[in-house]
Amino acid sequence: MTDKVTHRGGCHCGRVRFEVDAPADIEADECNCSICSMTGFLHLIVAAKDFRLLSGGDDLTTYTFNTGVAKHRFCSHCGVKSFYVPRSHPDGISVNVHCLDPASINSIAITPFDGQNWEQNVAKLSPISD
């Protein structure tokens, strides 16, 4: 198991801030579905217990579509989605790697994910690890 570090991050205006425990060498998924492509989201999926919202809970708004399982959380001031509850792992959190402060990141390995064909490919996503 890779040792975890505490990464910090947030939205563009700084109202939403969070911490996430994950490896310094990040393995991220780049999804090509409509919402991920349009927002440039780069996924780091973690267990909910490894994510802590530090500030800005009252500044978040939620958007859902399709099955309604995914809870897309946006800052209501700057519009940035720095994290959300993903459909693939509804008991976890997907953090946008682009929203992490760079100081704690050693490297980022990006794996393409075909989210345009989500049902056929969801099993290819890694499970949440502890």
N, C-alpha and C positions, 0 to 999 in steps of 0.2 A: 504494500500500500504506500502511495506517495504521501509525504507529510503535507499537511495543510498549513496555509498562512491565512491571515485575515486581510482580505482586500476591502478597500473602501471605495464607494462610488456614489453617483447620484445623477440628478437631472442637470440640464443646462443652466437654469437660474439658481440652482443650489438649494432650493426649498426642500426637495426630496433628497435625503441622504440615507445610506444603508451600509451595512457590513455583510460580508459573505466569507465563510471559511471554505477554501478550495486550494488546490495545488498552485504553486507559483508558476509551474509549467502548465498552462491552460490548454485543454483540448476542447475546442468549440465547434459547433455545428452551424453551417451557413445554409439556411433554408431558402428555397426559391418559390415558396407559396406567395400569394398576392400580398398579404400584409407584411411579411418579413422582407420581401423584395422592396416594397415601397418605403419601409421605415429603416432599412439597413441594419436590421437586428442580427446580432451575432450571439448565438446561444451558449451559455454556460449553465447547464441544468444541475441544480443542487437539491439536496433534501431540505425541506422547510426548516428543520432544526438548525441548519447551517446558515440561515439568512436572518438578519435582524434589521428591521426598519428603524432608523435612528431619529428621523424627523420627516415631516411633510405628509403624514398620514391624512390629515384634513385637506391637503392640497391635491390629492389623487382623485381621478375620476376613472370609472371602469367602462370599458367597451367590450361587448360580446357579439358574436355572430355565429351563423351556422348552427352547430350543436349547443352552443352556449357554455360548454365546459371550460374553455380557456377564458381567463379573466385578464384582459389586457388593461394594465394600470398606467395611466398617463398623468403627468403633472398638468394640472389645469391652468397653470400660468405660462409655461414655456412649451408644452406639448410633447415633451420627450417621454418615451416609454423606456425606463431604465431597467424594469423587471416586470414579470407577469407570471400568472399561474398557467402553465402550458396544458393543452389538451392531452398531450402524450404522457405527461407525468402530473396529474392533477393534485397529487400529494406533495409536489415539489415546487420549486421556483426556478424560472429561467431568467438569468441575469444577462443584460446586454453587455458584452465584453467591451464595447465601445464606450460604455458609461463608467468603467472602472478607472480609478486613479492609477496611472502607470507605474508608480514607485514599487509596488509589490509584485509585479509581473516579470518573470524571467523570460518566458517565451509563450507564443500562441501558435498552436497547430490547428488549422482549419480543415474540417471535413465537410464537403458538400452534402446536402440532404435534399432529396427530391420531394419537397412538400407539395408540389403541384399534383402529385399522385400519392397523397398522404396515406390513404388506406392500404395501398400496396407496399408502402415502405416504412411504416411506423415501427415495425419489428426490428428494423436495422438500427434504430436509436439505442444508445447504451442505456442500461438501467441506472438509476441513481445509486451511487456507491456511498458507503459510510466511511 
